[in-house]
Amino acid sequence: MSAGAGVAHRTRWEARYAAGPTPWDTGQTPPEVVAFWASGRLPPRGLALDIGCGPGTNVRYLAGLGLRVLGFDIAYAPLQTGAHRLQPAAPDLHGWFIQADVTQLPLHQVGAAYVLDLGCSHGLPPRLRPAYARGIIDALAPGGYFHLYGFDYVARPEAEAEDRHMGYHDGEVVALFGSDLEIVEIVQATPDPYPCRWYLLRKHRS
């Protein structure tokens, strides 16, 4: 994302948080994420990333399991909210909030055990999604899991111009990640308000 486009994108999200409502901020960790950790696929230790973390509901949840957690969002206001909610209530939790463009994560081979994207990347323009995918792949440890929630693409001519591209086309997630991450499962989710899916992917060990 160019510097000018990045500023415009950040300004737009700051405005959305300021004006409200923010229906994506439910204050509850999705049952699919809870079920993943209850499954025992991974021990709750190491580093986790929450991409597009907003006010940090899932940062708090993951940190509460015992993980070290970095939450990223392009808007500053929700990160402030997340930090205020996290530390006073549980100062011993290891969670931090970082303002960043998710297509240019300020990380390199950090060896994350788990990366969560709860409806962030499906809003990116399609031309920026390969850069986003490269950042996720680079951040994951071998054997690490990427847990992605995204809308299916549905044409919405009535939407604002910035939202008309929202959603993943059929097969797009596999095309973006499939050469580096194995697809563990794809589950159709309850429409909210559009058709949507949960994707669970795992980085190859070698």
Residue pairs with C-beta under 8 A, 6 or more apart in sequence:
1 9
1 101
1 103
1 104
1 128
1 131
6 74
6 101
9 74
9 101
10 74
10 75
10 76
10 101
12 162
13 73
13 74
13 75
14 75
14 76
14 77
16 22
16 75
17 75
17 77
17 78
18 77
22 54
24 54
24 118
24 119
25 54
25 55
25 57
25 78
26 57
27 57
28 57
29 57
29 58
29 61
30 118
30 149
32 147
32 149
32 187
32 189
32 198
33 58
33 61
33 116
33 118
33 147
34 61
36 42
36 145
36 147
36 200
37 44
37 65
41 145
42 113
42 114
42 145
44 65
44 66
44 67
45 66
45 67
45 113
46 67
46 68
46 111
46 112
46 113
46 114
46 141
47 67
47 68
47 69
47 70
47 110
47 111
47 112
47 113
48 62
48 67
48 68
48 69
48 70
48 112
48 113
48 114
48 115
48 116
49 69
49 70
49 71
49 72
49 107
49 110
49 112
49 114
49 115
49 116
49 139
50 56
50 58
50 59
50 62
50 69
50 70
50 71
50 72
50 116
50 118
51 72
51 102
51 105
51 115
51 116
51 117
51 120
51 121
51 136
52 72
52 73
52 74
52 102
52 117
52 118
52 119
52 120
52 121
53 59
53 71
53 72
53 73
53 78
53 79
53 82
53 97
54 73
54 78
54 82
55 78
55 79
55 81
55 82
55 85
56 71
56 78
56 79
56 81
56 82
56 83
56 85
56 86
56 95
56 97
58 71
58 116
58 118
59 69
59 71
59 82
59 86
59 95
59 97
60 82
60 85
60 86
60 89
60 90
60 93
60 95
62 69
62 95
62 114
62 116
63 69
63 86
63 90
63 93
63 94
63 95
64 90
64 93
67 94
67 113
67 114
68 94
68 95
69 94
69 95
69 96
70 95
70 96
70 97
70 98
70 107
71 79
71 82
71 95
71 96
71 97
71 98
72 97
72 98
72 99
72 100
72 102
72 105
73 79
73 97
73 99
73 100
74 99
74 100
74 101
74 102
75 99
76 99
79 97
79 98
79 99
82 97
83 97
86 93
86 95
87 93
98 106
100 106
102 120
102 121
102 124
102 132
102 135
103 124
103 128
103 131
103 132
103 135
104 131
104 135
105 135
105 139
107 135
107 138
107 139
108 138
109 138
109 139
110 139
111 140
111 141
111 144
112 139
112 140
112 141
112 144
113 141
113 144
113 145
114 144
114 145
114 146
114 147
115 136
115 139
115 140
115 144
115 145
115 146
115 147
116 147
116 148
117 136
117 146
117 147
117 148
117 149
117 150
118 149
119 149
119 150
119 151
121 129
121 132
121 148
121 150
122 150
122 151
122 166
122 167
122 168
123 163
123 166
124 132
125 165
126 165
126 172
129 172
129 176
130 176
133 176
133 177
136 146
136 177
137 177
137 180
137 181
137 203
140 146
140 181
140 203
141 203
142 203
142 204
142 205
142 206
143 202
143 203
143 205
144 202
144 203
145 184
145 200
145 201
145 202
145 203
146 177
146 181
146 199
146 200
146 201
146 202
146 203
147 198
147 199
147 200
147 201
148 173
148 198
148 199
148 200
148 201
149 189
149 196
149 197
149 198
149 199
150 167
150 168
150 173
150 196
150 197
150 199
151 166
151 167
151 168
151 194
151 195
151 196
152 167
152 168
152 169
152 170
152 194
152 195
152 196
152 197
153 165
153 166
153 167
153 168
153 169
153 170
153 172
154 167
154 194
154 195
155 164
156 163
156 164
156 166
157 164
159 166
167 194
168 197
173 186
173 199
173 201
174 183
177 183
177 201
180 203
180 204
181 201
181 202
181 203
181 204
182 201
182 202
182 203
182 204
183 199
183 200
183 201
184 200
184 201
184 202
185 198
185 199
185 200
186 197
186 198
186 199
186 200
187 197
187 198
187 200
188 195
188 196
188 197
189 196
189 197
189 198
190 196
